[in-house]
Amino acid sequence: MSSKLFINIGLLCCIHPREKLFLQGEEMRQMGVLHNAWLAIDGDRISDFGTMDNLDQSTMSTAKVIDVHGGAVLPCWCDPHTHLVYAGSREGEFVDKIEGLTYAEIARRGGGILNSADLLHEMTEDELYEAAMGRLREMAAAGTGCVEIKSGYGLTTEDELKILRVIRRMKQTSRVRIMSTFLGAHAVGRAYTGRQDEYVDLVVDEMIPAVAEEHLADFIDVFCDEGFFTPEETDRILAAGARYGVRPKIHACELASSGGVEIGVKHHALSVDHLESASDNDLALLRGTATMPTLLPGTSFFLNMPYARGRQMIDSGLGIALASDCNPGSTPSSDMKFVVSLACIKMRLLPTEAINAATLNAAYAMGLAEDYGSIAVGKKANLQITVPIPSIDYIPYAYTRPIVQQVILDGESPCE
């Protein structure tokens, strides 16, 4: 890897002290920004930055110089909640929703997640890998440099392992930083209809040990919500994961105030995700903890359901992260720039708050904030370079305009 020097940066954004791993409350409005700046990379890490009037000209003779021509440079988006490995699409359910069926009603009829599991069962690992890598390349081109990917469309031991093996292969072949999550408790598999207790036994006694034996998961997740898994079942599954040293990141309070936040906090979950239906008591439980509320406004947009109360969370002193929830049923989009725009428009976040939530706090929500999510000396050089923009506020304002002109992952362009 070579040294690189980016010059004539119009806006260098998201500058935070390296020791700052997440932001809360009023801190979320804070963001270091330099105008007319430069940034140096040594190998795969940021080595220095400053303003052009203080650039040592000798530096330009020892590095590959890249003129940004007034574009902005900011960390790549970090996407801490996706279901990127899936089979096919579910546009039929899209029409069902238009005609009035809810997400929960579709699930009760045997659709939703179970439909995706049926399709995935028929696909090989190679087919799943090629499809998922196509989605990952699209994400990276739009500025996403870190992504968490869940299983959960298998719902049998064999198929859950198949998904996680695909994610492992993606880790090995992409410069995007990937974290993997076991979500066997996404729904009850068709073979266990009416026997949910037995399915939980399968997850605890067979799936988790098999996943641990192959070291396939960084995290464990449960869909703890109305019509899915109860707090008691979630508690049991997370305790089983803890025996293998796997920390939780869980779905909670999407469809109802489900008790998931309480269980997540009890098990020191890295994040509790969704929270569209979280109560005041749920939010109170999160204060003073190391658990990051992770909000998925794309889900609310696509399902036409209430948005999580991001504004209230920040005003009460909490930090929040943002994620795409990219999946075939409830959010068939991985566009983190649009997620940031939705957070501003629908949750009333300020642009700086939303961008911090999609970079540093999102990196924290997948355990990567020491190396990703902000501009700081020593952090990984995962950067998105935009066309010239007038201000940081323009990013969510121009909600459909593609503004990324180059992406740097681990100090290199993906095409290098």
MIDO-870866 format. One record per residue: x negated, y, z of N, C-alpha, C in turn. Coordinates in steps of 0.2 Angstrom, whole numbers, plus 2048, in hexadecimal, padded with zeros to 3 digits. Each point is the difference from the previous one (the first is absolute). Last residue first. Layout:
XYZXYZXYZ/...
REM end
This chain:
82C7FE7DA7F98007FF7FD7F8801/8178088027FE7FE7FA7F98007FF/80B8088148017F97FF7FE7FD7F9/7F281380D8068007FC8027F87FF/7F28068167FF7FF7F88078017FD/7FB8018187FB8047FD7FF7FF7F9/8117F680D7FA7FE8037FA8037FC/8148067F48017FB8057F97FD802/80D8167F27F97FD8028027FC806/80E80D7EA8007FC8077F97FD801/80D8157EF7FB7FB8018017FD807/81080F7F77FC7FF7FA7FA7FB801/81A80880B7FA7FC8017FC8007FA/8178088037FA8058007FA7FD801/81B7FD7F87FA7FC8017FA805800/81B8068067FA8017FC7FA7FC801/81680280C7FF7FB7FA7FA8017FC/80580E8138027F98028007FB7FB/7F78188088007FD7F98017F9800/7FF80A8158048047FC8017FE7F9/7F07F680F8077FD8018058057FC/7EA8067FE8007F97FF8077FD801/7F98188048027FE7F98017F87FF/7F780B8148078008008037FD7F9/7E98068048027F98028077FF800/7F78127EE8007FF8088017F8801/7FE8087E97FF8078048007FF808/7F67EF7EC806801803800806805/7F27F07EB800806804807802803/7FB7E67FB8008067FC800806805/7F87EB80C8058037FD7FF8057FA/7F57EA80F7FE8077FD8068027FC/7FB7EE8168048017FA7FE8077FE/7F27EC80F8038077FF8048007FA/7F07F18128067FF7FC8048067FF/7E87FA80C8028047FA8067FD7FC/7FA7FC81B7FF7FE7FA8038057FA/7F58098178067FC7FE7FF7FE7F9/7F080E80A7FF7F98038067FC7FE/80381A8027FA7FD7FE8007F9803/81780A7F97FB8018067FA7FC7FE/81B8047F87F98027FD7FC801806/8157EE8007FE8078007F98017FD/80B7EA8008068058027FE807801/7F07E98058058027FA804806803/7F17F380E7FC8017FA8048037FA/8087FC8177F98028017FC8017F9/8177F98017FF8078017F9802801/80E7EB7FC7FA8017FC7FE808801/8147F18087F97FE8047FA8027FC/8188047FB7FE7F97FD7F97FF803/80B8148058067FB8017FE7F97FD/7F18147FF8017FD8068057FA801/7FE80C7EC7FB7FC8018007FC807/8108107FB8017FA7FD7FB7FB800/7FD8168098057FC8048017F97FD/7F380F7F37FC7FE8068057FB805/80A8067EA7F97FF8007FD7FE807/8178067FC7FF7FB7FA7F97FF7FF/8088108118037F98017FF7FB7FB/7F88167FD7FC7FD8058037F9802/80C80D7F17FA7FD7FD7FB7FD805/81480A8078027FA7FC7F97FD7FD/7FF81480C8027FB8058017FA7FB/7FC8147F57FA7FD8048017FA804/81280B7F57FC7FC7FB7FA7FE804/81580280E7FC8057FD7FC7FC7FB/8177F58087F98018027FD8067FB/8187F68007FE8078027F9801803/80D7ED7F67FF8008077FD806803/8067FE7E88067FD8047FF7FF807/7F080B7F18078027FE8057FD804/7E97FB8048018078018078027FE/7FA7E97FD7FF802807801808802/8007F77E98067FF804800802807/7EC8027F38058057FF8077FF803/7EF7F08037FE8078038058057FF/8027EC7F48027FF8077FE806804/7FA8007EA8078018008027FF807/7EA7FB7FC8018087FF808801800/7F87EA8007FF8038078018087FF/8097EA7F27FE8067FF7FF804807/8087E97F87FA8018047FD807800/8197F17FC7FB8067FE7FB800805/8177F38007FB7FE7FB7FC8067FD/80F7F98167FC8067FE7FB7FE7FA/8117F180A8028068037FC8067FE/7FD7EA7F6807801801802806803/7E97F87F98057FF7FB807802801/7EA80C80C8027F98008068007FA/7EF81280F8017FE7FA8027F8800/7FC8138118057FA8018017FD7F9/7F28148078058007FB8057FA800/7F48108147FE7FB7FC8067FF7FA/7F58118178057FF7FA7FD7FA7FC/7FE80981C7FD7FE7F98058007FB/7FE80E8198047FC7FB7FB7FE7FA/80080A81C7FD8007FA8057FC7FB/80980E8177FD7F97FD7FC8027F9/80C81080F7F97FF8027FE7F97FC/81580C7FD8007FD8077F97FE802/8058097EA8018058058007FE807/7FD7F07EF7FB804800801806806/8127F27FB7FA7FC8037FA804801/8138097F58017FF8077FA7FD803/8008017E97FF8078038017FF807/8047ED7F47F98018007FF807803/8137EE7FF8008068037F9803800/80B7EE7EE7FD8008067FF807802/8137FB7EE7F88018017FE800807/8177F57F47FD8058047F9800800/80B7F57EB8017FF8077FD806804/8007F77E78058058028027FF807/7EF7F37F38067FD803805805802/7EB8087F78037FB7FB8067FC803/7F581180D8028037FA8037FB7FB/7F77F98158068048018038037F9/7EB7F58008067FB801806804801/7EC80C7FE8037FE7F98057FB801/7F580A8138068047FD8027FD7F9/7F37F78178007FE7F98068037FC/7EE8018188078027FD8007FE7F8/7F37FA81A7FF8007F88078017FD/7F380381A8078007FC7FE8017F9/7EE7F68128028057FB8077FF7FD/7F27FA8188047FD7FB8038067FB/7F48008167FB8007FA8047FD7FA/80B80F8167FE7F97FE7FB8017FA/80D81280A7FB7FD8057FD7FA7FE/8188047F77FC8058037FA7FD804/8127F37F77FA8017FC7FB805802/8177FC8097FB7FA8027FA8017FC/81180F7FC7FD8018077FB7FB801/80D7FE7ED7FB8057FF7FC801807/8137F28007FB7FD7FD7FA8057FF/81380880A7FD7FC8047FA7FC7FD/80F80D7F37FC8048047FB7FC805/8087F27EB8038058057FB804803/8007F47E67FD800807804805805/8027F87E78058008057FE801808/7F18007ED8058047FD806801805/7E97F48018038048058068057FD/7EA7F27F68078017FE803806804/7EB7F18098028037FA8078007FE/7EB7FF8148077FE7FF8028047FA/7E67F98088058047FE8077FD800/7EC7F780B7FD8057FD8058057FD/8067F18158008007F97FC8067FD/8047F58187FB8057FD7FF8007F9/8117F480E7FA7FC7FD7FB8057FD/81380A80A7FE7FB8057FA7FC7FD/80A80F7F27FC8048057FE7FA805/80F7F87F07F98027FD7FC804805/8157FA8077FC7FA7FF7FA8027FD/80F8118027FE7FE8067FC7FA800/8098077EC7FB8058027FE7FE807/8127F47F67F97FE7FD7FB805803/8188008047FC7FD8057F97FF7FE/8128097F28007F98017FD7FD806/80E8157F37FB8008067FF7F9803/8078017E68038028067FA801805/7FB7FC7EA8078007FF804802806/7E88018008028037F98088007FF/7F07F98148058068008018037F9/7EA7F18008058028068058057FE/7E97EF7F88068037FE805801806/7E57FD8038067FD8008058057FC/7E57F88078038067FC8077FD7FF/7EC7F58118068017FD8018077FC/7E97EF8068048058028068027FC/7F07E98068038047FA805806803/7F37EC80B7FD8077FF8028047FB/8097EA8087FA8007FB7FD8067FE/8117FF8107FC7FA8027FB7FF7FB/8118107FC7FA8028047FC7FB803/8137FB7F27FB8037FD7FA802804/8137F880A7FC7FA7FD7FB8037FC/80E80F80A7FC7FD8057FC7FA7FD/81080B7F37FA8058017FB7FD805/8157F47FC7FB8007FA7FA804801/8118018117FD7F97FF7FB8007FB/80D8138027FB8008057FC7F9800/8128037F17FA8047FE7FB800806/8147F68047FD7FC7FB7F98047FE/80E80B80E7FE7FA8047FC7FC7FB/80B8137F87FA8028047FD7FA803/80D7FA7EA8028038067FA803804/8047FD7E47FD7FC806802804806/80F8047EC7FA7FD7FF7FD7FC806/81480E8008017FB7FA7FA7FD7FE/7FC81680D8077FD7FF8007FB7FA/7E78038088068057FF8067FC800/7E57FD7FE8048008068068057FF/7ED7F27F28058057FE8057FF806/7E57FC8018067FD8018058067FE/7E37FA7FE8068048008067FC801/7E38018028067FC800806805800/7E48027F78058028058067FA7FF/7EC7FD7F47FD805805805802805/7FE7E97F18038068027FD804805/7F87EA7F68038047FB804806801/7F17EB80A7FF8078018038057FA/8037E78047FC8037FA7FE807801/80B7F58127FB7FC7FE7FC8027FA/81380C8087FA8018047FB7FC7FE/8157FC7F67FD8077FE7FA801803/80B7ED8077FE7FF7F97FD8077FE/80B8008157FA7FD8007FC7FF7F9/81680A8007FA8058047FA7FC800/8137F47F87FE8057FB7FA804803/80B7EE80D7FC7FE7FA7FD8067FC/80C8038157FC7F98017FD7FE7FA/80D8158017FC7FF8067FB7FA800/8118037EF7FB8067FF7FB7FF806/8127F08007FB7FF7FA7FB806800/8118028107FB7FB8027FB7FF7FA/81280E7FB7FB8038057FB7FB802/8117F87F47FC8037FC7FB804804/8117F580B7FB7FB7FD7FB8037FB/81280D80A7FB7FE8057FB7FB7FD/8118077F27FB8058017FB7FE806/8137F57F17FC7FD8057FA805801/8118047F08047FE8067FC7FC805/7F48017EA8068048018047FD805/7EA7F97F6802801808806804801/7F67FC7EA8007F9803802800807/7FC8157F48077FD7FE8007F9804/7F181280C8007FC7FA8077FD7FF/7FD81680E8007F98018017FD7FA/7F38178038077FE8008007F8801/7ED80D8048038057FC8077FF7FF/7EC7F480C8068028038038067FD/7EB7F97F98047FA7FF807801803/7EB80E7FB8078028028047FA7FE/7E58098038047FA7FF807802803/7EB8107F58057FF8058047FA7FF/7E880E7F78057FB7FF8047FF807/7F08147F28017FD8068067FB7FF/7ED80F7F08067FC8018007FD807/7F48137EE7FF7FD8078077FD802/7F58047E68058038058007FC807/7F37FA7ED7FD805804805803805/8027E67F58028077FF7FC805805/7FF7E78007FF8027F98028077FE/8027F48167F97FE7FD7FF8037F9/81580280B7FB8038047F97FF7FD/8127F57F78008077FE7FB804804/8037E98057FD8017FA8008077FD/80C7FB8147F87FF8017FC8017FA/8188007FE7FD8078037F97FF802/80A7ED7F88008057FB7FD806802/8047F08107FA7FE7FC8008057FA/81380180D7FA8038047FA7FE7FC/8147F87F78008078007F9803803/8047E98027FF8027F97FF8077FF/8077F78157F97FF7FF7FE8027F9/8178008057FD8058037F8800800/80C7EE7F68018067FC7FD807804/8007EA80B7FC8007FA8008067FC/80E7FE8137F98008027FC8007F9/81780B7FF7FE7F98017F8801802/80B8137FA8057FD8057FF7F9800/7F88147F17FF7F97FF8057FC804/7FC8187FF8047FE7FB7FF7F87FE/7F380C8118078018028057FE7FA/7E680C8058037FA7FD807801802/7F08167FD8047FB8058017F97FB/7EE8178008047FB7FC8037FB804/7F381A8018027FA8038057FC7FC/7EC8137F88077FE8008017F9805/7F08177F58007FB8068077FE800/7FA8107F07FA7FC8018007FB805/8108107EE8007FC8067FA7FC800/8078107EE7FC8028068007FC806/8087FC7E88048068037FE802807/7F67ED7F58008067FB803806802/8017EC80D7FA8038007FF8067FC/8147F37FF7FF8048067FA804801/8037F17EE8048067FF800804806/7F57EC8017FC8047FB8048077FF/80A7EE80C7FB8038047FC8057FC/8117F37F68038058047FA804804/7F97EE7F38038057FC803806804/7F97ED80B7FA8047FE8028057FB/8107F08077FF8058057FA8047FE/8067EF7F18058058007FF805806/7F17EF7FD8008047FA805805801/7FF7EF8107FB8058018008057FA/8107EF8008018058057FB805801/7FD7EE7F18058047FE802806805/7F07EF8067FE8047FB8058057FD/8077F08107FC8058037FD8057FB/8167F47F97FA7FE8037FC806803/81C7FD7FE7FA8037FD7F97FD803/8187FB8077FE7FD7F97FA8037FD/8088078167FF7F98007FE7FD7FA/8088178017F97FF8027FE7F8800/8178077FD7FC8017FA7F87FF802/80F7FE8128027FB7FA7FB8017FA/7FF8108127FD7F98028017FB7FA/80B8147FE7F98017FE7FC7FA802/8178018067FF7FF7F87F98017FE/8058038178017F97FE7FF7FF7F8/80181680A7F97FC8028017F97FD/81580B7F87FA8048037FA7FC800/8187F48017FC8037FB7FA804804/8137F480A7FB7FB7FD7FB8037FB/81380A80D8037FC7FA7FA7FC7FD/7FB8108128057FB8028037FB7FB/7F28127F97FC7FB8048057FB803/8098127F67FD7FC7FB7FC7FB803/80A80F80E8057FC7FD7FD7FC7FB/7F281080A8027FA8058057FC7FD/7FA8137F37FA7FB8018027FA804/81680C7F67FA8028047FA7FB7FF/8158067EE7FD7FB8057FA803803/80C80B7EE8038018067FD7FB806/7FB8057E78077FF8018037FF807/7E98047FB8048067FD8077FF801/7F27EF8078008058048048067FE/7FD7ED7F28047FF805800805805/7F18027EF8078017FE8057FF805/7EA7FB8058008077FF8078027FE/7FA7E9801802803806801808800/7F87F57ED8077FE801803803806/7E88027FB8058057FD8077FF801/7E97F68088077FE8028058067FE/7E77F27F88038068028077FE803/7E77F17FD8068037FD802806803/7F17F58108017FD7FA8068037FD/7EB8088128077FD7FF8017FE7F9/7EE80E8118007F97FD8077FE800/7FC81480B7FE8017F98007F97FC/80980D8158027F97FE7FE7FF7F9/7F98148158027FE7F98027F8800/7F68168108067FB8018027FF7F8/7EE8108078007FB8058067FB800/7F08117F08077FE8008017FA805/7F08177F98007F98038077FE801/7F28127EE8067FE8057FE7FA803/7EB80E7F98057FC7FD8067FF805/7F28168047FF7F98018067FC7FB/7F88177F78037FE8067FF7F9801/7FB8177EF7FE7F98028027FF807/8068117E98007FF8077FD7F9801/7FA8107EA8057FC8037FF7FF808/7F280D7F08058048048067FB803/7EC7F87F38038067FC807803804/7EE7EE8048077FE8018048067FD/7E77F57FC8038068018087FF800/7E97F18068077FF7FD803807801/7E67F48018048068028067FF7FC/7EC7F080B8058007FA805806801/7E880180D8077FC8008038017F9/7EB80B8087FF7F98028077FC800/7FD8187FA7FB7FD7FC8007F8802/80E81080B8037FF7FA7FB7FC7FB/7FA8088168057FA8018027FE7F9/7F48148037FB7FA7FF8057FA801/8098158047FF7FF7F97FC7FA7FF/8108068147F98007FF7FF7FD7F9/81680D80A7FE7FA7FD7F88017FF/8118108087FB7FD8057FD7FA7FD/81280C7F57FB8058017FA7FE805/8137F27FA7FB8007FB7FB806801/80B7F28158038057FB7FA8017FA/8027E880E8008078028038047FA/7F77E58098058047FC7FF807803/7F57E48028008088018058037FC/7FE7E88007FA8028047FF807802/8127EA7FA7FF8077FF7FA802804/8027E77F68028058057FF8077FF/7F97EB7F3808800801802805805/7E98057F58037FA800807800800/7FA8158057FA7FC8008037F9800/80B81A7FA8017F98027F97FC7FF/80B81B8037FB7FC7FE8017F9802/80D8197FA8007FA8047FB7FB7FD/80A81D7FF7FC7FA7FD8007FA805/8108187FA7FC7FC8057FC7FB7FB/8138138017FA8017FC7FA7FC803/8128028128018027F97F98017FC/80A7F08167FB8057FE8028027F9/80D7F58178008017F97FA8057FE/80C7F08167FA8047FE8018007F8/8147FD8127FD7FD7FA7FA8057FE/8177FC8127F98037FF7FD7FC7FB/8167FC8098008067FC7F98027FE/8057EE80F8017FE7F98018067FB/7FC8028187FA7FE7FD8027FF7F8/8118038117FE8067FD7F97FF7FB/80B7EA8068038068027FD8067FC/7F07EC7FF806800803803807800/7EB7EF7F38038078028077FF803/7E87F07FC8078017FE802807803/7E97F88018037FB7FC8078007FF/7E880F8058088018018037FA7FB/7E88048018037FC806807801801/7F480B7EF8007F97FE8037FC806/8088197FA7FB7FD8038007F8800/80C80E7EC8017FE8087FA7FE803/80C80A7E77F97FF804802800807/80E8027EB8007FA8057FA7FF803/7FE80D7E98057FF8058007FA804/7F48137ED7FE7F9803805800807/80280E7E78027FF8077FD7F9803/7F88097EB804805802802800807/7E97F77F68077FD802804806802/7E87FE7F68068047FE8077FD801/7ED7EE8018008078018068047FD/7F57E68098058047FD800807801/7EE7EB8008018068038068037FC/7F37E78068048047FC801807803/7EF7E78008038068048038057FB/7FF7E47FD7FC806800803806804/7FF7E38008048068007FC806800/
REM end
